[in-house]
Amino acid sequence: MDAFKFELIKEDKHTGARLGKFTTPHGVIETPIFMPVGTAATVKSLLPQTLNEIGTQILLSNTYHLYLRPGSDIVRQAGGLHKFMHWDKPILTDSGGFQVFSLSGMRKITDEGVTFRSHIDGSKHLFTPEKVMDIQGELGSDIVMAFDECSEFGYDHKKAQNAMYRTLNWLDRCFNHFYQNNDTQKQTLFPIIQGNFYEDLRIESAKKTASYAKNGIAVGGLSVGEDKEIFIKMLDVLQPYYPDFMPRYLMGVGSPDYIIEGVMRGIDMFDCVLPTRIARNGTALTSKGKVVVRNSQYKADFTPLDEQCDCYCCKNFTKAYLRHLVNSGEILAAQLLSIHNVYFLLKLAEDIRNAIKNDCLLEFKKEFYGNYYKIR
C-alpha cells in the first residue's frame, strides 16, 4: 500500500482551483493548504500545542539551518524531526537551495554542487544533490525537496537557462540517490520547476521535471521581487503542464492575494515565513488588509485586530493592548500576533476549500478583495 496518495476531490468549474486530500505517513492534508514555516524546527514564538489548536496540518523546516545547527545527525539520534520538535503531523523540509544561493558572496556554484560558508561561524561546507538527500533522510521529514538553483529575478536568458539545466541535472542525481537510499514508505521527493521569468524556460522545465514527480511537484523561483502581474503570468504559463493527480506546491508564497491567485491557477500548497516575520515587527494580516499595530492611531483603539476573526488573540485582546506590548518590546506581542497571522492564513485556506466545494470561488475572491483592499 502506498504511503503517499493524493485524492482529487473536486475541480472548480470556472478556474483551475482544486480540492484534494494528500495522505502522508503522519496524516492527511486537506488542500489547498498553507504551511507555517518552522525554519529551525520551531515556528517562532508558537508552541506545537498552539499550532495544533489553530488548525495547522503540516509544517515546513529547513535543511540548511538544521544541518548547521544542531546537525542532522543530532536530529537523527533524537529519533527524527517529528520527535525532536514534538510534532506528530506531516513535515516538509526544503532543500536549503534558496538559503545557500541567498548567501551571495559566501558561496560558489558549480555543476558538482554549492560550496558555501556558514553564516554562523564562517566554516566551509559543500552541498551536493546527494548530500542534501542524505541530510533530509536523517531529518526524517515526510516530504523531501530536490536541490535546485534558484536564479535571481533579472537574470538574462542564457544565465537563467544554465541555472535551469543545472537544476534538472541535480534533480536527476537527487532522484537516483533518493530512490536508492531513502525509505520511500516514510519519505517522498518533490522535484522543483525553475526557469526564472522566461516562458520557454518555464515550460521546458515543467515538462522535464514532471517525469521525476511521483507524489508531488513544486514551483520555485517565483515571488522573489517581481511585479504581481509577472507572477500571475508565470503561473498562467505553467498551469497546463502540471501532472494532474498529485499536489502542486508553490514555494515561498504567503500573502493572502498571492495564495488566492495561486489556487485559481491550480496550486495546492503554499508556505512562507511572512505571518510570523511581520508579527515580530508588529504587523497583522486582517480581512481589511495589514494593520501596523505599533502606529499611534491604535493607542486608544479598544477593538480587536479583526472583528471577523475568532482566534485567541482577537477574542481576548485589543489593538491598544497589542500596541502597548509591541512598543514595550514584550515577547507576548510576537506570540499573539503570530497566533493571529498564522490562524488568518489557515482560515483563509479553509474558506477557499469551502468556496471550491460550493462552486463559489470567484464570488469569494471578489468579496475578499473588496474588504482586503478597502481604504480605511
ZIRA-V6161 format. One line per field, one symbol per residue. ss: DSSP state (@ for helix, = for strand, . for the rest). psi: psi as a letter, one per 40 degrees, with the letter a starting at -180 (. if undefined). Layout:
BEGIN
ss = ???
psi = ???
END
This chain:
BEGIN
ss = ....=======......=======..=====.=====..........@@@@@@....=====@@@@@@...@@@@@@...@@@@.....=====..@@@@@..@@@===....====......====.@@@@@@@@@@@...===...........@@@@@@@@@@@@@@@@@@@@@@@@@......======.....@@@@@@@@@@@@.....====........@@@@@@@@@@@@.......====.....@@@@@@@@.....====.@@@@@@@..====..====...@@@.............@@@@@..@@@@@@@@@...@@@@@@@@@@@@@@@@@@@@@@@@@@@...@@@@@@@@@@@@....
psi = hhdhhhhhdihhdeaeiihihhhideihhhiiihhihgdffhhhehiddddddeehdiihihddddddhehddddddeeiddddefheiihhhieedddddeebeeihhiddahhihhedeeihihhidddddddddddfidhhiihihhiiheiiddddddddddddddddddddddeddiheediihhihhaebfhddddddddddddeehdeiiihieiffeiiddddddddddddeeiidfiihhhhfheiddddddddefeidiiiieddddddeefiihiefaihgdeideedfhfiidheehfidddeeiiddddddddeefhdddddddddddddddddddddddddddeffddddddddddddehh.
END
